[in-house]
Amino acid sequence: MDDDWEKRLAEAWASIDTYGEDGAAQFRALIDGLVAELPDGDPVGPFERACAWDSTGRSDRAVPLYRQAVAGGLGACRRRRALIQLASSLRNTGRAEEGAALLTPELDAPSDELDDAVRAVLALCLSSLGRDREGLALVLGALAPHLPRYQRSMGYYARLLTEEPEQV
């Protein structure tokens, strides 16, 4: 895998919306062609295939590929993306509890540009489990730093959503 391959992969992903609903198989074939250029056993292959299945509405087909990619030793950024997307796919296939369990440790992982995505998908999993207050707290906590004003207030309100009320 080199810069040219990554560039062609990015171009393929940038074109996904040009395929329309009827072009899902064509798009997956494009990704499969790029993946075929990778060395055997490269975990990027199953990851990109999982992404293609997922992005074309087949979370059920993506789940085992995400698992294979993570088990195969994806690099740090793709690994975290795989965990986020796997959790989302698990939720989409009725396994929100498994998705929440997968992402919860990521809240304590070293910070990166995917922190907010972790919180957003975890919030969706929690909502699917009927834990809306916890999910809302995560979303507000993720949103607060991006606001031009009210960061402190929104962070405080996010914490209040999950704290036990004081007994008087």
Secondary structure, 3 states (H helix, E strand, C coil): CCHHHHHHHHHHHHCHHHCCHHHHHHHHHHHHHHHCCCCCCCCHHHHHHHHHHHHCCCHHHHHHHHHHHHHCCCCHHHHHHHHHHHHHHHHHCCCHHHHHHHHHHHHHCCCCCCHHHHHHHHHHHHHHCCCHHHHHHHHHHHHHHHCCCCHHHHHHHHHHHHCCCCCC
